[in-house]
């Protein structure tokens, strides 16, 4: 198998993604780099479609834009604002508790270190990395199902879980690509390199990709 050359592929990837829709969270962060909004929107996005996440986030932030204000909302108010995101009742309570903890423990400032963010209940490595990269413009690698699937499909890494993929990419991926990889591969994964029947015939990276574990393609 030919070695996957990330430096040759990266400009092709960016060019192709330029014709696709970036995730709502990436677009929002490009307009305003607010770590708290990014954190809450990321919580809402879990197991929820992008469009639903965007509308729910906008409704919720119309009520409260800071940890202190969010902590004062009732769980019912948060539920009503974020419905119909997935697991909205669980997320509503989590958002209220998280907002209170950020207000009291961190003086209303969202932590800017991954290990500190992971201390907040409900925050995993994906969310922590997104807050660090999009909220604070610091190095991090956010690995979701798209990043995990596509980097393995390329043959760039060989891992069994998103957590393993993050560690492998931290060792292998040049640091200059870290902050961009999630936004690019989410858009690429939704539009071209889909989980089932990827659009290989329309992919600018087709000649570089090992197509590992691809049963059928178009």
N, C-alpha and C positions, 0 to 999 in steps of 0.2 A: 504493500500500500504506500502510495506517495505521501511524503510528509506534508501536512497541511501548513501552508505558509500564511500566517495571520497578517503579516505586513503587506503582502500582495493582495490579500482578500479584503482588507479593511476598507480601502477606498471604493471598491465595488459594492460592498455592503452598504456604505453610507449613501452612495449614489442611488441604489435601488430603494432604500428606505425613504429617501427623499420624495418618492412618488407615493408613499403609503401614509396612513394615518398614525401619528405617534400616540402613545397611551395618554389618556386624559391627565394623569398625574404628572407626566413629563411636561405637557403643555402648561399646566397650572404652575409648576415650579419655574418654568421659563419666564412667567409673568411676574411672580412674586416668590422669592425664596424664603418662605415662612416654615421653619422646622415643625411647628405645632400643627399647621394645616397639613403638611406632608405626612406627619405621623398619623393623624386621625384619618386622612383619606386612604392611607395604606391599610389601616385596620378595616375600614369599610370595604376595601377592594377585595379582600380575601373571599374567594368563592362567589364572586359577584361580577357581572358583566361591566365592562368599562363605562358604558353610557349610564348605567344605573348608579355606579359609584359617583360619577361626576354630578349628576342631579341631586343625589342624596347629600353629597358634600356641600354643595351650594346652599341647599335648604338649611343644613345644620349651621354653617358658618354665618348665615344671615341672622341666626339667633345668638351665636357666641363665637368669637374669633380668638379668644385667649383662654389659657388653662383656667384662670380664675373665674371667668364668666361661664365657661363650660361646666365647671364643677358646681356652679349654683343652679344649673338646670336640673329638673327632675328627670329620673330615668324615663318616665312616660313621655316627657317632652322630646327627649332624644330619640326614643323609639319612633314617635310620630314623624319626626323630621327625616329619619334615615330609611324608613320603610319604602320599598321592599328589598333592601339589600339582604344577602344571605345571613341567617342567624342574627337578625336585627336585635332581638331581645338580649341575647348574650353580649353583643357588641355595644349596645346602649349602656349597659351596666359597666362594662369594661372601660368605655370612654369616660364615663363619669368618675370612676375610681382612679383611672390613670390621670385625669385632669387634676383631681384633688391631690394626688401624690406629687405631681410635678409642681403644683402650687406650693405645697407645704415643704417638701423635701428639697426641691431644686429652685425655690424662689421664682417660680413661674417660667423658668428657662428650660427648654427641652435639652437633655444631655447631648453632647456632641461627640461622645465616645461610644463605640459599639458595645463594649463590655458593660458600661453604665446603662445604656438603653435596654440591654437584655435583662436588667433587674426589674424593669416595669412588666407587670403581669400582662401577658397577651402579646408581648413583643418578641418575635423570633429574629433570626439572623437576616432574613429577607427584609423585614421592616427596618431593622436597625441600620442595615447598609444603605437603604434608600434614604433614610433621614440624614445620615452622614454625608452621602453624596449629593443629593438634591437640596437638602436643607442647609448644609454647611460647606458645600463645595470641597469636601475632603475626600481623600482616596478611600474607596470601598468597592466591593464587588457584590452587587445584588444578584442572587441566583434564584430565579423562579423556575417553573416547569419548562418555559421556553428556552431559557439559557442552558439549563441542564440537558434538555433533549437535543438542541441544535449543536452544541459544542461536542456532544458525544456522536451525533450523526455525522458531523464533519470528520471525526476521527482525531480531533484536537486533544481531547481528554478521553479517558476510559474510566468512568465512575458509575456508581450504582445509586447515588442519591444527590439531591441538590447540595447538601452539606459537604459531601465529598467533592462535588464539582467546584464549590467555592474555594476549598483548600487547594485543589489542583490548579485552578486558575490563578490563585495568589502566587503559586510557585512558578507558573509558566507564562502567563499573560503579561506582556509589557505594561508597566504601571500607567502609561499614558492612555491606555484603552479602558482602564478599570471603570471610570465613572460613566462612560457612555454605553457600555455593553448591554446593560439591561434594557434601556429604552430602545436601542436599535433592534435587539433580538426579540423583544415582545412584538414590536411592529412587524418585523420580518417573519416571526413565527405565526402571527395571525393572518398575514397577507400572502405569504409565499411558502415558507417552510412549515406547513401545517402538520399536526400530529398524524393525521391519516391522509393518504394521497397528496403528498406535497406537490407543489406546482414546479417540478424540476425543469420542465421545458421553458418556463418563464423566468428562471432563476439565473442571475448574473454570476453566481458562484458555482454553477453546475459542474464545470470542469475541474474544480478544486475539491469537491465534496466526495467523501468516501461512501456516503449514503448507507451508513451502517444501520441495520435494523429497519430498513425501509422495505416493507413488503410490496407496496404498490405505489406508483407515482404517475403524475400526469405531465 
